[in-house]
Amino acid sequence: MTDTIRLRIIDTAGPIFAQKGFAATTVREICTAAKVNQAAINYYFGSKESLYKEVFESTYSCFTPFREEITELDLTHPFEERFYNLIVQHTKNIFATELTGWKAQLLFREFYNPTPSCGEKLQGYIIRDYKMIYCYLDEYFDPETPEHIRWKCIFCMFGSVIFYKKGGWLLRKIILDDMRQKYFKPEQIIAFAVQTFFAVAAPYRKQQS
C-alpha cells in the first residue's frame, strides 16, 4: 500500500511539473490530483523539491549511456554505417516511447529552463555525450579540420532531430497528414539528419588509405 501511494504521487506530479514547471506547481494541486493530503507528500518525499527530483530521476533513467552504445558497435563495418547505427541508437532516447508525453516535455523544460537541482545533471549528460561524439569522429575528419566546423556538423545533425521532436506541432500545421505519416517517421528523420551530416562534412573527410 505504501509503494502504491508513493508511485501514485510521482505519476500524478509528473504531468503537472511538465506542464507548469517546478516553480509554478504547488503541493496543494498535486495533493488534490493524487487524492492525498500534504502529510503524505512530507512523509514520502519531505518536500516539493525532493518529489521533483524523484520525478526527474524516473524520467532521466530512460537514457542509455553513450559509452555503452559505442562499445557495442561492430568495428568491421565501414565508419559511415557504424556512425549511422550509433546515431540511430542514441536518438532513440529522443523518440523512445518512454519519453513521449509529459516525460519528454519535462526533459525539454529542464533543457531550456534548467532548475538548480536537476538541470545541472541533465546538462552534464548532454555535454558528455556531445564531447564523446566529437571524439568518435576523429576517425572520420581530417586532423586539419577546424574545430568549429566539426561542432557545426554535429549541432546541425542533432538540431534537426531535436526540432522534429519539439516542433511536431509545426509539422502538423503545415504538412498534410498523408505526407507526414509517409515521409516524416522518426527513423526517416534520423536517416536524413545523418545523410545531411555526411553531405556537409564530406569536404573535410580524412583521406582513405
Sequence and secondary structure as in RCSB ss.txt:
>XXXX:A:sequence
MTDTIRLRIIDTAGPIFAQKGFAATTVREICTAAKVNQAAINYYFGSKESLYKEVFESTYSCFTPFREEITELDL
THPFEERFYNLIVQHTKNIFATELTGWKAQLLFREFYNPTPSCGEKLQGYIIRDYKMIYCYLDEYFDPETPEHIR
WKCIFCMFGSVIFYKKGGWLLRKIILDDMRQKYFKPEQIIAFAVQTFFAVAAPYRKQQS
>XXXX:A:secstr
 HHHHHHHHHHHHHHHHHHH TTT  HHHHHHHHT  HHHHHHHTSSHHHHHHHHHHHHHTT   HHHHHHTS T
TS HHHHHHHHHHHHHHHHH GGGSHHHHHHHHHHHHS  TTTHHHHHHHHHHHHHHHHHHGGGTB TTS HHHH
HHHHHHHHHHHHHHHHTHHHHHHHS HHHHHHH  HHHHHHHHHHHHHHHHGGGB    
